[in-house]
């Protein structure tokens, strides 16, 4: 059997409150991700999507279960997993170029290689001319471009993205979606991308993983068969609308379970 790029094996997460009360965030999750997959993750609010992403990133530990990457067990954060958050997480005292080079510098990469990689990704995300700007001098979209470039510059095996465009206005969000797909086409990274936006999930992915209501589990995987060369016009196609209706109903059935009357 072909080895998967990422293998989530029976991962559960239970949180313990200050008085010892326990809340189960994740049911046992078994999930395989293949090389170069672009997986978007959808589900009701509070279902554990971000918790799973943080466990994969090594920023949180599962109560039970394991995460394996390229046949090795993942324990704690590492450069093999790049993380991009919804909030802007750049170092405010560093320039765009310095932010992108930060992880490389910490790993002892030579200055020449740091420069070459940062220059490459500055061009890839369209930040040429802003290398010496500080985060406070950038728009939200430009800050997220910098965060994406920083994550990619470390050459991670898997790129993990937790609602990276959630705080952006709609026009900027669409531009960032197209930019990320273009960069993905060049880098061919394996991506897990959490979102609440169904259009975004379908537009970006080759597979959509749908979470159940809390305690979360991946209840369904929906393949997206559109050509990878996509632009916004695909969102008006009958095929796109049919897939959106299917996914919307799947999520609606889970959301109803979380509501009280």
Backbone bond lengths (Angstrom), bond angles and torsions (degrees), N, CA, C in turn:
res aa  C-N    CA-C-N  psi(-1)  N-CA   C-N-CA  omega(-1)  CA-C   N-CA-C  phi
1 X - - - 1.466 - - 1.527 109.90 -
2 X 1.322 116.26 136.55 1.463 120.97 178.46 1.523 110.33 -64.84
3 X 1.347 115.32 134.41 1.464 120.07 178.83 1.518 110.53 -75.94
4 X 1.319 116.29 131.63 1.452 120.77 179.02 1.525 110.23 -74.68
5 X 1.328 115.32 155.47 1.462 119.84 175.93 1.521 110.52 -64.86
6 X 1.331 115.75 -47.88 1.461 122.49 -178.99 1.515 108.28 -128.89
7 X 1.323 115.72 134.58 1.458 120.24 -177.62 1.525 108.73 -132.78
8 X 1.334 115.77 111.52 1.463 121.92 176.81 1.524 107.08 -94.82
9 X 1.322 116.20 116.92 1.459 121.38 -172.02 1.530 111.01 -114.31
10 X 1.313 115.88 100.32 1.458 120.87 173.02 1.513 114.63 59.79
11 X 1.328 117.25 35.81 1.461 120.73 -176.39 1.530 110.52 -74.33
12 X 1.332 115.94 124.57 1.467 123.64 173.67 1.533 108.67 -123.42
13 X 1.349 115.25 154.97 1.465 118.96 173.84 1.521 109.19 -141.32
14 X 1.338 114.67 123.60 1.462 122.32 175.80 1.519 107.48 -121.57
15 X 1.320 116.94 126.50 1.457 122.21 177.32 1.519 109.80 -97.91
16 X 1.332 115.85 139.24 1.456 121.69 178.99 1.521 109.73 -109.03
17 X 1.324 116.98 125.40 1.457 122.12 -178.22 1.516 112.31 -80.68
18 X 1.338 117.59 177.16 1.468 122.18 -176.17 1.522 113.94 -63.24
19 X 1.334 117.24 -23.39 1.466 120.51 179.10 1.525 111.97 -103.68
20 X 1.328 115.34 14.43 1.455 119.62 178.14 1.507 114.88 88.24
21 X 1.345 116.99 -1.10 1.462 119.70 179.42 1.529 109.70 -69.18
22 X 1.306 115.43 143.48 1.466 120.03 -175.55 1.515 111.20 -113.57
23 X 1.342 114.83 138.49 1.461 122.30 176.58 1.522 108.41 -126.14
24 X 1.327 115.48 120.94 1.460 119.13 178.98 1.518 109.27 -85.80
25 X 1.336 116.33 116.62 1.455 121.54 179.84 1.515 111.61 -89.21
26 X 1.325 116.30 -37.47 1.467 120.74 -177.95 1.517 110.68 -129.59
27 X 1.320 116.08 129.97 1.457 121.86 165.25 1.526 108.03 -73.92
28 X 1.332 118.15 168.26 1.474 119.21 177.83 1.534 111.04 -56.03
29 X 1.321 115.87 123.01 1.461 121.76 -179.15 1.521 109.02 -112.35
30 X 1.322 114.77 126.22 1.461 122.58 173.80 1.530 106.39 -118.51
31 X 1.322 116.84 119.14 1.465 118.70 -174.46 1.519 109.66 -154.72
32 X 1.334 115.00 137.68 1.465 121.31 178.62 1.526 109.84 -117.06
33 X 1.308 115.55 138.40 1.460 122.70 177.50 1.519 107.94 -122.59
34 X 1.337 116.08 129.53 1.454 120.32 -176.96 1.534 111.49 -92.19
35 X 1.310 115.11 163.56 1.467 121.87 177.70 1.526 110.47 -54.44
36 X 1.349 116.30 132.50 1.467 124.73 176.90 1.523 114.04 70.08
37 X 1.333 118.85 7.75 1.461 120.39 173.18 1.527 110.11 -62.31
38 X 1.321 115.71 144.29 1.465 121.49 167.15 1.521 105.44 -117.32
39 X 1.339 116.10 98.73 1.459 122.70 -175.78 1.522 109.38 -100.19
40 X 1.320 117.23 124.25 1.462 119.50 170.09 1.523 108.26 -101.96
41 X 1.339 115.35 144.61 1.456 121.62 -175.03 1.521 108.95 -118.52
42 X 1.322 115.78 122.05 1.460 123.57 -178.74 1.519 109.90 -120.47
43 X 1.326 115.62 157.21 1.449 119.78 174.98 1.511 111.04 167.02
44 X 1.335 117.53 170.25 1.468 120.77 179.72 1.530 111.47 -60.73
45 X 1.326 116.39 156.36 1.467 120.40 176.15 1.526 110.09 -59.16
46 X 1.329 115.90 138.18 1.452 120.93 176.78 1.511 115.37 77.11
47 X 1.338 117.22 16.23 1.467 119.64 -175.34 1.528 112.93 -88.09
48 X 1.337 117.85 -6.97 1.467 119.33 176.78 1.511 115.35 107.30
49 X 1.326 118.00 9.12 1.465 120.40 -178.61 1.534 111.71 -59.39
50 X 1.329 115.33 -50.52 1.469 119.56 -178.87 1.526 111.30 -68.19
51 X 1.322 116.60 -32.84 1.468 119.94 177.21 1.516 110.48 -61.13
52 X 1.331 117.15 -45.08 1.460 120.47 178.12 1.526 110.59 -61.24
53 X 1.328 116.93 -43.23 1.458 120.20 -179.20 1.530 110.58 -62.15
54 X 1.320 116.89 -41.79 1.465 120.63 179.75 1.527 111.49 -66.21
55 X 1.321 117.26 -34.68 1.463 120.32 176.69 1.524 109.99 -66.78
56 X 1.328 116.80 -44.08 1.467 119.92 177.80 1.524 110.60 -61.09
57 X 1.348 116.26 -38.67 1.467 120.79 -179.72 1.518 112.45 -71.96
58 X 1.330 117.96 -14.23 1.455 120.88 -177.23 1.511 113.37 85.19
59 X 1.349 116.98 11.15 1.464 121.63 179.59 1.523 111.99 -87.50
60 X 1.317 116.82 -11.28 1.462 122.95 175.54 1.523 106.57 -144.18
61 X 1.321 116.41 153.41 1.462 120.70 -178.49 1.519 109.95 -105.90
62 X 1.317 118.17 138.43 1.462 119.45 176.83 1.521 110.66 -71.13
63 X 1.329 116.02 150.55 1.458 120.28 173.39 1.524 109.78 -68.77
64 X 1.309 114.89 -38.99 1.457 122.39 173.88 1.518 107.89 -144.49
65 X 1.330 115.65 157.78 1.462 120.95 176.83 1.516 112.88 97.94
66 X 1.329 114.65 176.16 1.459 121.74 -174.25 1.520 110.27 -142.04
67 X 1.334 114.60 155.96 1.460 122.45 172.36 1.530 107.84 -119.76
68 X 1.335 115.95 127.19 1.462 121.16 179.62 1.524 109.39 -118.32
69 X 1.323 115.43 136.40 1.462 122.12 179.59 1.515 108.97 -128.40
70 X 1.329 116.18 120.08 1.470 121.69 -177.06 1.529 111.64 52.32
71 X 1.331 116.06 41.07 1.452 120.40 174.94 1.512 115.13 80.49
72 X 1.344 118.04 2.89 1.462 121.51 178.86 1.525 109.36 -118.21
73 X 1.316 115.93 141.24 1.467 120.34 -179.61 1.525 109.66 -72.55
74 X 1.333 116.22 131.38 1.456 121.12 179.18 1.520 111.34 -89.82
75 X 1.314 116.64 124.21 1.464 121.74 179.11 1.526 108.10 -135.45
76 X 1.329 116.28 113.92 1.456 120.33 -178.15 1.512 111.42 78.94
77 X 1.331 117.02 165.70 1.466 120.63 -179.22 1.525 111.48 -68.34
78 X 1.323 115.35 155.00 1.459 119.81 178.98 1.513 110.93 -160.28
79 X 1.329 116.05 163.54 1.461 121.40 -178.27 1.523 112.53 -68.20
80 X 1.339 117.40 -12.51 1.466 120.26 178.88 1.524 112.10 -76.37
81 X 1.356 117.42 -8.39 1.459 121.92 176.84 1.530 108.54 -128.34
82 X 1.325 115.95 115.91 1.455 120.64 177.86 1.516 110.16 -96.80
83 X 1.335 116.89 137.94 1.466 121.31 -175.55 1.519 110.01 -122.68
84 X 1.339 115.57 133.15 1.467 122.10 173.96 1.523 107.29 -124.38
85 X 1.342 116.14 124.69 1.460 121.82 -176.19 1.528 110.80 -99.16
86 X 1.346 115.53 168.17 1.464 120.40 175.28 1.524 110.62 -67.86
87 X 1.330 116.31 -44.49 1.465 119.84 179.31 1.522 109.25 -74.75
88 X 1.307 115.38 152.92 1.451 120.22 -177.81 1.524 108.96 -77.90
89 X 1.328 116.84 116.20 1.461 121.79 -170.97 1.523 112.25 -112.40
90 X 1.307 117.19 26.32 1.460 120.00 177.79 1.526 110.08 -75.11
91 X 1.319 116.08 155.12 1.456 121.16 173.92 1.528 107.92 -78.23
92 X 1.334 118.70 116.49 1.467 120.26 -173.07 1.521 114.07 -66.44
93 X 1.326 117.31 -21.60 1.465 120.74 -178.32 1.537 112.52 -89.04
94 X 1.340 116.87 -0.12 1.462 121.38 179.23 1.530 110.28 -111.24
95 X 1.321 116.41 147.77 1.457 121.34 175.93 1.528 110.15 -73.86
96 X 1.330 116.53 173.39 1.460 121.23 175.69 1.529 110.14 -53.86
97 X 1.315 116.81 -51.20 1.465 120.00 -178.19 1.526 111.08 -62.86
98 X 1.312 117.58 -41.93 1.464 120.70 -178.96 1.523 111.23 -67.02
99 X 1.335 117.81 -37.36 1.458 120.47 175.46 1.518 110.88 -61.41
100 X 1.327 116.63 -45.11 1.469 120.51 -178.19 1.523 111.06 -65.51
101 X 1.333 117.16 -34.17 1.455 121.48 -177.09 1.530 112.77 -85.04
102 X 1.329 117.46 -8.88 1.462 120.75 -170.54 1.535 112.47 -56.16
103 X 1.326 116.87 -53.62 1.464 120.15 -177.75 1.514 112.34 -62.98
104 X 1.310 116.30 -36.96 1.462 120.55 178.69 1.523 110.69 -64.97
105 X 1.331 115.55 -41.67 1.462 119.86 178.68 1.522 110.79 -63.12
106 X 1.341 116.21 -42.75 1.462 119.79 -179.25 1.524 111.98 -64.64
107 X 1.313 117.08 -26.39 1.470 121.15 179.33 1.520 112.43 -87.61
108 X 1.323 117.27 -1.25 1.458 120.57 177.51 1.514 114.12 81.91
109 X 1.335 117.29 18.69 1.466 120.83 176.70 1.529 108.98 -67.79
110 X 1.308 117.24 141.75 1.463 121.06 -177.32 1.525 111.15 -61.00
111 X 1.329 116.45 152.73 1.464 121.72 -179.23 1.520 111.15 -58.98
112 X 1.333 116.70 -37.57 1.464 120.31 -179.78 1.527 110.86 -64.35
113 X 1.335 117.00 -41.87 1.462 120.58 178.46 1.527 111.11 -69.81
114 X 1.323 116.42 -38.36 1.465 119.42 175.54 1.524 110.52 -57.05
115 X 1.311 115.63 -46.81 1.462 121.39 -178.48 1.522 111.04 -63.35
116 X 1.330 116.59 -44.46 1.462 120.81 -178.31 1.521 111.07 -62.96
117 X 1.336 117.19 -44.46 1.465 120.57 -178.30 1.528 111.14 -69.27
118 X 1.331 116.56 -42.99 1.465 118.38 -179.55 1.523 110.53 -65.14
119 X 1.323 117.72 -40.52 1.463 120.76 178.07 1.528 110.86 -61.16
120 X 1.330 116.05 -42.33 1.462 120.25 -178.72 1.523 110.52 -61.51
121 X 1.333 117.54 -48.26 1.466 119.70 -176.02 1.519 112.47 -77.89
122 X 1.307 118.29 -26.11 1.468 120.11 171.31 1.520 109.63 -59.83
123 X 1.317 116.29 -41.72 1.471 119.78 177.15 1.524 111.02 -68.96
124 X 1.344 116.69 -41.23 1.458 120.86 -177.33 1.527 112.46 -61.02
125 X 1.324 117.29 -37.96 1.468 119.96 -176.69 1.525 112.52 -99.58
126 X 1.327 117.07 8.40 1.463 120.56 172.86 1.512 115.13 73.22
127 X 1.333 117.35 39.32 1.464 121.00 -179.66 1.523 112.84 -112.55
128 X 1.327 117.37 13.56 1.455 119.53 177.71 1.537 109.61 -59.88
129 X 1.317 116.15 130.43 1.451 122.28 -176.06 1.513 113.35 99.92
130 X 1.361 116.18 -11.41 1.468 120.68 179.91 1.530 111.76 -115.25
131 X 1.331 117.37 13.55 1.464 121.15 -174.45 1.524 113.12 -56.84
132 X 1.326 117.48 -34.82 1.465 121.06 -174.69 1.537 112.31 -100.15
133 X 1.315 116.91 9.63 1.460 120.04 175.71 1.530 110.09 -80.50
134 X 1.330 115.08 151.13 1.462 121.60 175.29 1.533 109.11 -95.05
135 X 1.343 117.75 157.03 1.468 120.03 -177.65 1.522 114.18 -50.62
136 X 1.324 118.48 -38.25 1.473 121.13 -178.50 1.524 112.19 -64.12
137 X 1.329 116.79 -17.03 1.464 121.76 -179.40 1.527 112.09 -94.08
138 X 1.326 117.33 3.36 1.459 122.34 -174.89 1.524 111.08 -112.74
139 X 1.332 116.57 152.04 1.461 121.57 170.29 1.524 109.34 -71.87
140 X 1.351 115.92 168.03 1.455 119.94 177.79 1.519 112.42 -58.35
141 X 1.335 116.36 -43.26 1.463 119.84 179.86 1.514 111.99 -62.75
142 X 1.323 117.33 -38.86 1.459 120.81 179.86 1.526 111.10 -70.48
143 X 1.330 116.48 -33.93 1.466 118.86 175.50 1.528 110.68 -64.56
144 X 1.338 116.89 -40.43 1.453 119.09 179.02 1.523 111.66 -70.09
145 X 1.321 117.33 -33.12 1.462 118.98 173.60 1.523 110.64 -60.48
146 X 1.332 115.33 -41.85 1.463 119.69 178.69 1.528 110.60 -63.32
147 X 1.343 116.56 -42.26 1.465 120.44 179.65 1.526 111.05 -63.44
148 X 1.320 117.27 -39.86 1.465 121.09 177.86 1.523 110.23 -65.82
149 X 1.337 116.60 -44.21 1.467 120.39 178.24 1.525 110.60 -61.37
150 X 1.327 117.17 -40.94 1.473 120.62 179.26 1.526 110.55 -61.82
151 X 1.332 116.38 -43.80 1.466 119.59 -179.82 1.523 111.25 -65.00
152 X 1.331 117.25 -43.60 1.464 121.20 -177.63 1.518 112.15 -70.56
153 X 1.333 117.28 -32.43 1.463 120.54 -178.26 1.521 111.74 -60.92
154 X 1.342 116.44 -27.70 1.467 120.09 178.83 1.523 112.61 -78.44
155 X 1.338 116.54 -1.41 1.462 122.85 178.25 1.534 112.03 53.84
156 X 1.344 117.54 55.30 1.466 119.81 -179.60 1.525 111.02 -71.45
157 X 1.315 115.47 156.82 1.465 119.91 175.17 1.529 110.55 -75.17
158 X 1.335 115.93 -31.68 1.462 121.86 -179.59 1.525 107.95 -135.21
159 X 1.338 116.36 135.87 1.459 121.92 175.79 1.524 107.91 -105.49
160 X 1.333 116.20 122.03 1.464 123.25 -177.50 1.516 108.60 -109.08
161 X 1.344 117.26 126.61 1.465 121.16 -173.60 1.523 109.35 -130.76
162 X 1.340 115.48 118.22 1.463 121.22 -175.99 1.521 109.33 -105.22
163 X 1.338 116.51 94.38 1.466 123.43 -177.83 1.537 112.09 46.18
164 X 1.322 117.31 54.16 1.470 119.35 -172.76 1.519 114.25 -65.76
165 X 1.345 117.34 -21.77 1.464 119.91 -177.90 1.527 112.19 -109.18
166 X 1.332 117.21 9.45 1.453 121.21 -173.34 1.518 114.33 -63.65
167 X 1.339 117.48 -27.40 1.466 120.46 -176.72 1.528 112.72 -94.17
168 X 1.328 117.40 2.81 1.459 120.64 -175.37 1.531 111.03 -93.51
169 X 1.331 116.05 153.70 1.453 120.24 173.26 1.522 109.24 -67.94
170 X 1.330 116.60 162.27 1.460 121.02 -170.98 1.523 112.82 -60.62
171 X 1.329 117.85 -43.11 1.460 120.52 -178.41 1.525 111.11 -63.77
172 X 1.338 115.86 -44.99 1.466 119.53 179.16 1.519 110.42 -66.08
173 X 1.324 116.19 -36.57 1.467 120.76 -179.88 1.526 110.82 -61.15
174 X 1.331 117.21 -45.79 1.468 121.18 179.46 1.524 110.23 -61.51
175 X 1.320 116.83 -42.53 1.466 120.43 178.69 1.523 111.39 -63.30
176 X 1.333 116.79 -39.46 1.456 120.73 179.63 1.528 111.76 -69.26
177 X 1.324 116.43 -34.99 1.472 119.42 176.11 1.528 110.33 -60.92
178 X 1.316 116.25 -47.68 1.459 120.57 -178.97 1.523 110.85 -66.29
179 X 1.334 116.73 -38.18 1.463 120.65 177.84 1.522 110.82 -63.01
180 X 1.336 116.84 -46.68 1.463 119.81 -178.29 1.521 111.14 -62.97
181 X 1.327 117.76 -40.59 1.462 119.83 178.09 1.519 111.02 -63.38
182 X 1.339 117.15 -39.01 1.462 120.42 178.33 1.528 110.98 -64.23
183 X 1.344 116.16 -42.73 1.467 120.19 178.10 1.522 110.22 -66.16
184 X 1.342 116.25 -40.05 1.469 120.17 178.58 1.529 111.14 -61.61
185 X 1.318 117.16 -39.21 1.461 120.68 178.06 1.520 111.06 -59.74
186 X 1.339 116.35 -34.83 1.464 120.77 179.99 1.527 111.51 -78.06
187 X 1.339 116.77 -43.71 1.467 120.11 -172.91 1.527 113.25 -87.60
188 X 1.352 116.71 -27.57 1.465 123.05 -179.05 1.517 111.64 55.71
189 X 1.312 116.72 38.38 1.455 121.01 175.68 1.530 110.52 -73.72
190 X 1.319 114.91 159.67 1.458 121.40 169.87 1.527 107.16 -87.71
191 X 1.337 116.75 128.68 1.469 120.70 -171.46 1.526 110.25 -127.28
192 X 1.340 115.65 135.41 1.470 122.84 166.33 1.520 106.87 -117.27
193 X 1.331 116.29 125.61 1.462 122.27 -167.72 1.524 108.88 -131.93
194 X 1.333 117.52 109.56 1.464 122.02 177.90 1.528 109.22 -84.47
195 X 1.321 116.71 134.84 1.457 121.71 177.90 1.524 109.59 -151.57
196 X 1.335 116.31 158.27 1.459 121.85 170.27 1.526 111.35 -102.76
197 X 1.319 116.92 -4.60 1.461 122.55 -173.03 1.528 109.64 -96.87
198 X 1.334 117.02 114.32 1.462 120.84 -175.61 1.526 111.33 -66.41
199 X 1.345 117.13 -41.59 1.463 119.42 176.81 1.521 110.91 -57.89
200 X 1.316 116.08 -45.11 1.462 120.79 179.93 1.524 110.53 -62.31
201 X 1.326 116.31 -43.57 1.463 120.68 -178.39 1.523 111.59 -59.14
202 X 1.338 116.96 -44.98 1.463 120.60 -179.21 1.521 110.81 -70.62
203 X 1.318 116.34 -43.73 1.470 121.72 -176.25 1.528 112.13 -61.40
204 X 1.338 116.73 -36.98 1.460 120.06 -172.95 1.529 113.46 -85.99
205 X 1.316 117.95 -29.49 1.463 121.15 -159.93 1.518 115.01 -98.09
206 X 1.330 114.65 161.41 1.464 119.73 160.49 1.531 110.13 -101.32
207 X 1.354 116.73 -12.60 1.465 121.92 173.16 1.523 108.31 -147.70
208 X 1.335 116.37 140.52 1.460 122.04 175.42 1.528 107.81 -112.48
209 X 1.340 115.97 121.84 1.463 121.55 176.41 1.522 108.67 -97.79
210 X 1.319 116.74 122.90 1.464 121.79 -176.19 1.523 109.48 -105.57
211 X 1.336 115.04 125.66 1.464 122.03 179.34 1.525 110.57 -86.74
212 X 1.320 114.52 150.22 1.458 121.15 169.91 1.520 108.69 -79.88
213 X 1.344 115.87 173.19 1.460 120.71 170.40 1.528 109.34 -64.93
214 X 1.339 116.03 160.70 1.455 121.10 -179.56 1.528 111.40 -63.44
215 X 1.335 116.66 139.49 1.461 127.93 -1.14 1.520 111.32 -70.66
216 X 1.324 115.47 131.52 1.453 120.86 -167.66 1.519 114.45 -75.08
217 X 1.290 113.30 150.31 1.467 123.15 169.79 1.517 106.61 -152.13
218 X 1.316 117.49 159.46 1.457 120.35 175.43 1.528 107.49 -83.72
219 X 1.332 114.99 106.87 1.470 119.17 -172.96 1.525 112.11 -90.44
220 X 1.349 117.10 -19.55 1.459 119.46 -173.50 1.524 109.62 -158.99
221 X 1.325 116.49 141.25 1.468 121.52 171.74 1.527 108.08 -119.47
222 X 1.321 115.66 124.58 1.459 121.58 -176.83 1.532 109.10 -110.14
223 X 1.321 118.62 117.21 1.465 119.68 177.86 1.523 111.10 -72.93
224 X 1.324 116.35 144.76 1.461 123.07 176.09 1.523 106.85 -115.75
225 X 1.323 116.44 112.20 1.462 120.77 -168.80 1.524 114.36 -98.47
226 X 1.339 117.93 6.06 1.466 119.20 179.77 1.526 110.37 -63.57
227 X 1.323 115.14 153.42 1.458 120.48 173.91 1.519 110.04 -55.58
228 X 1.330 117.97 142.67 1.454 121.00 -177.65 1.525 112.48 -67.87
229 X 1.323 119.21 -21.48 1.455 121.21 176.53 1.529 107.84 -80.87
230 X 1.348 116.13 93.98 1.460 120.74 -171.71 1.519 110.86 -118.33
231 X 1.334 115.10 148.41 1.458 120.32 166.62 1.522 107.76 -134.48
232 X 1.323 116.53 174.94 1.466 121.13 -170.50 1.528 113.45 -60.55
233 X 1.358 117.76 -21.15 1.469 119.78 -177.24 1.525 112.28 -65.48
234 X 1.332 116.65 -21.52 1.469 119.32 -179.31 1.526 111.02 -64.62
235 X 1.342 117.15 -22.04 1.461 120.80 -176.55 1.522 113.08 -68.50
236 X 1.339 117.15 -13.89 1.466 120.74 179.06 1.525 112.05 -101.26
237 X 1.326 117.64 2.54 1.459 120.05 -177.47 1.529 110.81 -75.90
238 X 1.336 118.32 152.76 1.471 120.72 177.97 1.525 112.20 -59.64
239 X 1.332 117.24 -36.94 1.459 120.78 -179.21 1.535 110.79 -64.04
240 X 1.327 115.49 -42.21 1.465 120.51 179.12 1.525 110.20 -64.19
241 X 1.334 116.28 -45.00 1.459 120.16 -177.48 1.528 111.44 -65.53
242 X 1.319 116.94 -36.21 1.462 120.19 178.75 1.527 110.75 -66.49
243 X 1.333 115.98 -41.84 1.458 120.25 178.80 1.524 110.66 -66.91
244 X 1.315 116.52 -38.31 1.463 120.89 177.66 1.528 110.59 -62.46
245 X 1.324 116.97 -42.05 1.473 120.40 179.50 1.525 110.97 -63.20
246 X 1.329 116.86 -41.63 1.465 121.04 179.35 1.529 111.11 -62.45
247 X 1.330 116.69 -46.75 1.458 121.15 -177.57 1.525 110.80 -69.70
248 X 1.339 116.47 -39.64 1.464 120.38 178.65 1.518 111.12 -58.83
249 X 1.318 117.23 -43.51 1.466 120.82 -179.92 1.524 110.88 -66.57
250 X 1.336 117.13 -38.21 1.464 120.55 179.23 1.528 110.82 -63.17
251 X 1.338 116.26 -42.31 1.466 119.85 179.71 1.523 110.60 -73.25
252 X 1.330 116.86 -38.38 1.473 120.25 179.70 1.527 110.60 -58.70
253 X 1.322 116.86 -40.80 1.460 119.85 -178.86 1.517 111.19 -64.19
254 X 1.335 117.41 -30.80 1.457 120.75 176.73 1.525 111.28 -77.91
255 X 1.322 116.26 -40.39 1.462 120.74 -178.74 1.516 111.38 -62.08
256 X 1.333 116.97 -38.61 1.458 121.59 179.67 1.532 110.51 -57.30
257 X 1.329 116.79 -34.07 1.466 120.70 -178.30 1.525 111.70 -67.34
258 X 1.323 117.57 -24.15 1.467 121.18 -176.89 1.527 112.31 -88.87
259 X 1.337 116.53 -8.22 1.470 120.30 -174.98 1.521 110.28 -90.95
260 X 1.309 115.77 145.21 1.466 121.08 173.70 1.514 108.82 -115.41
261 X 1.289 117.22 148.15 1.455 122.03 -175.58 1.525 109.59 -118.49
